[in-house]
Amino acid sequence: MTNTDTRDASATLAQIVRLADAGCEIVRVAIPHADALDGFARICAESALPVVADIHFDHRLAIEATRLGAAKLRINPGNIGAIERFDAVLEAAGEVGIPVRIGVNAGSLAPEYAELDWTLADKLVASAVSFTEHAASRGFTDVVVSAKASSVPVTIEAYRKLAETLDCPLHLGVTEAGTLTRGTVKSAVGLGVLLNEGIGDTIRVSLTADPVQELTLAWDILSALDLRRRSAELVSCPTCGRCEVDLIPIAEEIGRRLRDVRTPLKVAVMGCVVNGPGESRDADIGVAAGRGVGVIFVKGQVVRKVPEAEIVEALMDEIARMSLPA
């Protein structure tokens, strides 16, 4: 999701370009007030990605967004007002043939659910199911559902129950996950558990950070589960007292450079003789380091030995060769 002012269409479009370069496939843009609609229209017209309109409180903004080119709506029926307003949004979306994400959140549950003496997960599920069933009763079934909480256990429980109850796409996320480090842990755990169980169709990692970092982490989660890969995977030694090179900065620099590699290679950066040769031999490209030198492996074969100071460049040279089109 963009975090620019939607009224500043140029800034928002520039951020969308950065997000697309990072692997984003669908982008969400907030429309907090009517004065953002002109910017939203330009964004829809010029964006290289499908644009989802994110609407709270004012159903009229959602209706207008359908006319301005939104590829999808995201609304929380619990804060959009009377059910008739939800119906009006569904009718507008149906007229232009776009889906609606029914997004319920722990922090903004409809009053009739927030006041129940139930577990938070059950409140989220009941609310999401109720609104989805209501949409279906109106003949609108092109929905995506999300039920997000900042608690990882609550998020996992809610989505498991939704997967058992609803037959529609689910959008996953641990909302308000936190700053980069804490949010990374919570998102990886919550989304990882659900994705590994086959639950979820789209994901958003929510960080108090640059949205591009959200994309990077999302792809890392998908790659770790072998669901989808967009770039190279780094396998690196945790280091111990047997390590005979300064491996941490070497691994960090290689990891940084791998962000620009779009070939799904497995790259091993290892620092001692215990697991180094084996991991490096099993990877597409690897280095087993020791006594101030690095032995470079390509597809299981030793191709050269270089001094510690040349490990990064030597490994990246081999990666560049393997990344070239055949």
N, C-alpha and C positions, 0 to 999 in steps of 0.2 A: 504494500500500500504506500502511495506517495505521502510525503509529509510536508510538501510545499503548499503555499497558499494557492488554492485552485483559481482564484481570481487572476493570478499571475500565470497565464497559460504558457508563456515561454519557459519559465522556470520549471513548471510541472512537466512539460514536454521534454526538456533537457534531462530531468530526472528519469523519465520513462525510458529514454535512450540508454542511460546508464543501467537501469534495471534490466532492459532487454539484453544488453551486452553481458550481464551477469547470469542470464539464463531465465529471466522471468518470462512467463508465457501468458499471463493475464494480469492486468493491473487494476487496482481499486483506487478510486479518487473520491474524496469527501466533498459533499455539497452541503455545507453547514447553513448557508443562507441563500436567499434568492439572488444576491449580488454576485454569487459564484457561478450562476448559470451560463453567462456569456463565455466565461473562461472554459467552462466544462464543454460547451458546444465546440469551441475551437480544438480543445484537447481530443475530443472524439473524432473530429474531422482529420486531424493530423497525426494521431498516435499510430505507431507501428504495431501496437498490441491492442487486443480487445479491452475496452474500458468498462469497468463496473462502477456504477453510481452508488455511493455509500450514503444512505439517508437515515436520519433520525428525526423524530418528533413531527416533522411537517410533511404529510403525505403528498401535498401539492408539489413539492420539489421532486419527489419520485415520479409523479405523473409527467411533469415537464421534462425530466431526464429521459423518459422513453421517447419523447419527440425530438430530442437533441442528439440522438445517436448512441445512447448507452447500449452496450452489448448485453448487459445484465443489471439487475437491481439487487442491492443488499439492504434489507430493512429488518428492523426488530419490531414485529407487530405489537410487542408489549409496551413500546413507548411511542407508537405511531398514533395512538388515540383510539377512538371508537372503532368497532369492528367494521363499520361501514366505510371507514377510511382505508382499511386494509383491502376491502373488496374493490374499492375504486382503483387502488394501485394494481391489483391483480387484473382488473379489466383493461387498464392501460397497457400493461405488459403483454397481455394476450393479444391486443390489437396489433402490436408491432412484432409479436412472435419472439420475445426474449424471456429468458428464465428469471426467476426470483429466488434469491437465497433468503430463506427464513432463518435469521440468526438470533438465537437467544443467548443471553449472557448472564452470568451470575450477578453482575453488578447492576443489571437493569431488567430484572424479571418483572413481568406484569404483576400488578398488586394481588390479583386473585391467586397467584401461585407463590409469590414471595411470603405471604402471610400464613401459608400452610405449615403444619408441624410435621414436615417430611424432611428426608435428607435432601441436601442441595442437588445431588445428582438426580433424584427422582423429580424434584421441581423442574429442573432443566428439561428433562425428558418429557414430562407431562405437558409442559408449555409448548415445546417444539412439535410434539405429536398432535396436540390440539389444533395448532395453527395450520399444520400440514393437512390434517383431515378436513379442516374448514375450507382450505383452498380447493381440495379435491371435490368437496360438496358443491363448490361453485363452478366446477368443470375445469379448474386450473391445476394441472399436474406437473408442469415443467418447473419443478422446484429442486433446490439444493438446500440441505439443512445443516446447521451448525449449532452446537451447544457448548459454549466455551466457559471455562473457569480458570482462575489463576492457580488453583490447586491441581497438581498432577493427578493424585488419586481420584478426585472428583471428576476431572476431565475423562480419565480412562473409564471409570464406571459409567458415566453418562453416554459416551460413545458406544460402549459395548451394548448397552440397553437399546440405544437407537438402532444399531445394526441389526438387532434381533426383532425390532418392532416395525421399522420402516423399510420400504423398498424404493429408495431414491438415493441419489448421490449424497455423500457426506463430505463436508468441508471441515478439515481438522485444524485445531489450533489450541495452544495453551495461551490464553489471553493475559495481557499484562505480566508477561513472564519475567520481566526485569531488565537490568542492564546487560551488557554483552556477556560477561562470564556467567552470571547466575541464570540469565535467560537462555543461554546456550544449553546449560545442564538441564533445566526444566523442559525445554522444548525437545531436546534429544531423547530424554527419558519418556515423556508423554507421547510424543508422536511416534517414536521408535517402537514402543510397545504395541500401539494400535496398528501401525502399518505392518508390523511383523505378523499380526493376526489377520491381515487381509482387510482391515477396516480403513476406509478413507479413499476419497477420489481426488480431492485437491487439498493442498496444505498452505498455511501461512504461518511462518515463524514470526512471533511478535516480540521485538526487542526495543528497548529504549536506546536506539542506536541508528546509524545510517541504514536506510532500507536495503542498500546493496549488501550489507552484512547479513541481513535476513535471508537474502537469496543464496549467499554463499553457504550459510548454515543449512538451509533447506536441501540444497544439493548434496551437502556432506551427509545428511541423514539418509537421503535416498541411496546414495552410493554405499554407505556402510551396510545397508540392508540388501545390497545387490538388486535393488528395484530398478533404478535408472542411474546411468553414469553420464556425466558430461565432460569430465576432465580426468586427469591422472590421480591415482590414489597413492598416498605416501604411507609406507610402512617404515617406522623408524624405531631404533633401539631406545629403551628408557634410560639407558646408561647405568653404570655401576662402577665399582672400584677396579674392574678389569679393563675399562675403556682407556685406550692409549692415544686418543686424539681428542681435540676439543669439539666433540660431536654436536653439542646443542646448537651453536651458531651455524654449523654446516647444515644440519637438518632444517633449521628455521629458514635459512636462505633458499634452500632447495624447495621447501614447501611454498615459500612466497612466489618463486618463479613458476612453480607448477600451476599456479592459478591461471596462467595464460596459455597452458597447454590443453588443447581441446581433444586430444587423443586419449581414450580410456586405457592408459597404461598403468601397470602396477610397478611402483618404484620403491626399492628398499634402500634405506640408509642405516647401516649397522656399524656398531663400534667395537666389537670384540669377537674372539674366535669361537665363542660358545654357540650362538645362533647366527652370527653374521654370514658365514659362507652359505649356510643352508637357505636362509631367507633371501639372500641376494641371488642365489642360483635359481630359486623358485619364482622370483619376480621377472617381469619383462626386462627391467634394467635395475641393477643394484650396485652398491659399493659395500665391501666388507673392509673396515678400516682397522689398523693396528700398527703400533710402533712407528707412528708418524707417517704412514703411507696408506693409500686406499687401493684395493683391488677391484677393478670395474668388471662387472658381469653383464653380458647381453644375451638374453635367451638361454641362460644356464652356462654360458661359456665365458671364461676369462678372456678379456680383450686387451687389457693393459693395466699397468700399475703406475700410480702417480703419487707425488708427494702430497702431504696433507693440504698444503696451501693451494693445490690445483684440483682438489677433489670436486668442488662445486662446478667449475668450468668443464672439467672432463665429463662429469655425469650429464650436465646439461647439453654438451655436444652430442653425446650418444642419444639422448632423448630427442634432440632436434632431428637427428637422422631417422629415427624411428617414426617421428611425427610427420615426415614428408609424405605427400600422396604418392602412391605407387605409380 
